[in-house]
């Protein structure tokens, strides 16, 4: 696990032992019909670990503030099917979750996580484009990170309307 620091957070790929805490945070962050299952999170951590980054407070990495996770694809757009598999040599990344502990929200941590995540992807040079779907209230967060709003998504995931967003590195 390679650890890097920012002004407030330390970053690392979470360990398998952290999966229960990650699944709990996922459940706190998404309605039950939208959250990733513990099995899906385990798949992403095991199969797409370079694209699963946790942000931690404290030098001893005890407090998981949030995480960003995604899977690579050969497609340059997010589809329902591409959300459920990882193509290791894919050059497109689908971001699945951007989460922050409820007690740490509205403090800029999601922006900080995204900034670090995108800088790491750019430095690695493998991923060329990224896509995600988000709720309308989160569009400004992702636009601030550099994503462009494409429009309402055709993907149905839960009851609310999602919006497609895309970024080219």
C-alpha positions in Angstrom: 0.0 0.0 0.0 1.5 3.3 -1.1 0.7 6.2 1.1 0.6 9.8 -0.2 -0.4 12.9 1.7 -2.3 16.1 1.0 -2.8 19.0 3.3 -5.5 17.2 5.3 -5.7 13.6 4.1 -3.5 10.6 3.6 -4.4 8.3 0.7 -4.0 4.6 0.3 -5.8 1.6 -1.2 -7.9 0.2 1.6 -7.1 -3.2 3.0 -9.4 -6.1 2.7 -9.9 -5.8 6.5 -11.5 -2.4 5.9 -14.3 -3.9 3.7 -16.9 -3.9 6.5 -16.2 -0.2 7.2 -16.3 0.6 3.5 -19.6 -1.3 3.1 -21.0 0.7 6.1 -20.0 4.0 4.6 -21.5 3.0 1.2 -24.8 2.2 3.0 -24.7 5.6 4.7 -24.0 7.3 1.4 -26.6 5.8 -0.9 -30.2 4.6 -0.6 -30.6 0.9 -0.3 -31.7 0.5 -3.9 -28.6 2.3 -5.1 -25.7 1.3 -2.8 -23.1 -1.2 -3.9 -23.4 -4.5 -2.2 -20.5 -5.7 0.0 -19.7 -8.2 -2.7 -19.5 -5.5 -5.4 -17.2 -3.5 -3.2 -15.0 -6.5 -2.6 -14.9 -7.2 -6.3 -13.8 -3.6 -7.0 -11.2 -3.7 -4.3 -9.8 -7.1 -5.4 -10.0 -6.6 -9.2 -9.6 -2.9 -9.6 -7.5 -1.9 -6.6 -5.5 0.8 -8.5 -8.8 2.6 -8.9 -9.9 2.3 -5.2 -8.5 5.0 -3.1 -9.3 5.8 0.6 -8.7 9.2 2.2 -7.7 9.0 5.9 -7.3 11.5 8.7 -4.5 11.0 11.2 -0.9 9.9 10.7 -1.9 6.3 11.8 -4.6 6.1 9.1 -7.2 5.2 11.7 -10.1 7.3 10.4 -11.5 6.6 6.9 -13.0 9.9 5.8 -14.1 8.6 2.4 -13.2 6.8 -0.7 -13.4 6.9 -4.5 -13.7 3.7 -6.5 -14.1 2.8 -10.1 -13.5 0.1 -12.7 -11.8 0.4 -16.1 -13.6 -0.3 -19.3 -12.8 -0.6 -23.0 -15.9 1.6 -23.7 -15.6 5.3 -23.6 -19.0 5.7 -22.1 -20.8 4.5 -19.0 -23.3 1.8 -19.6 -25.3 -0.4 -17.2 -23.2 -3.4 -18.2 -19.9 -1.6 -17.8 -20.7 -0.7 -14.3 -20.4 -4.3 -13.2 -17.1 -5.5 -14.7 -13.5 -4.4 -14.7 -11.3 -4.6 -17.8 -7.7 -4.4 -16.5 -6.2 -2.9 -19.7 -9.2 -0.5 -20.3 -8.4 3.2 -20.9 -11.8 4.4 -19.8 -12.7 4.6 -16.1 -16.2 4.4 -14.7 -16.4 6.0 -11.2 -18.9 4.1 -9.1 -18.7 5.7 -5.6 -17.5 9.0 -4.1 -18.3 8.8 -0.4 -17.5 10.8 2.7 -18.4 10.0 6.2 -21.6 11.9 7.2 -19.8 13.7 10.0 -17.2 15.0 7.6 -19.4 16.2 4.8 -19.6 19.8 3.6 -15.9 20.3 4.6 -14.3 19.9 1.1 -13.2 16.3 1.5 -15.1 15.0 -1.5 -13.3 17.7 -3.7 -10.0 16.8 -2.1 -10.5 13.1 -2.7 -11.5 13.7 -6.4 -8.5 16.1 -6.9 -6.1 13.5 -5.6 -7.8 10.7 -7.5 -7.7 12.5 -10.8 -4.1 13.7 -10.3 -3.0 10.0 -9.7 -4.9 8.8 -12.8 -3.3 11.6 -14.9 0.2 10.7 -13.6 -0.3 7.0 -14.2 -1.1 7.8 -17.9 -3.3 4.7 -18.5 -6.8 6.2 -18.2 -7.8 8.6 -20.9 -11.5 9.3 -20.1 -13.7 9.0 -17.1 -17.5 8.9 -16.7 -19.9 8.9 -13.8 -23.5 9.3 -13.0 -24.7 11.6 -10.3 -27.7 13.2 -8.8 -28.6 16.7 -9.8 -27.5 18.3 -6.5 -24.0 16.9 -7.0 -23.4 18.2 -10.6 -21.6 21.4 -9.2 -19.2 19.2 -7.2 -18.2 17.2 -10.3 -18.0 20.3 -12.5 -15.6 21.9 -10.1 -13.5 18.7 -10.4 -13.4 19.1 -14.2 -16.2 16.9 -15.3 -18.6 18.1 -18.1 -22.3 17.5 -17.8 -23.6 15.4 -20.7 -27.2 15.4 -19.6 -29.9 13.1 -18.1 -28.6 9.5 -18.0 -30.4 6.6 -19.6 -29.1 4.4 -16.8 -31.8 3.5 -14.3 -30.3 2.9 -10.8 -32.8 3.4 -8.0 -35.8 5.8 -8.2 -34.2 9.2 -8.9 -32.9 10.6 -12.2 -29.2 10.4 -12.7 -27.0 12.6 -14.9 -24.1 11.6 -17.1 -20.8 13.4 -16.6 -17.6 12.9 -18.4 -13.9 14.1 -18.2 -11.1 13.7 -20.6 -7.6 13.6 -18.9 
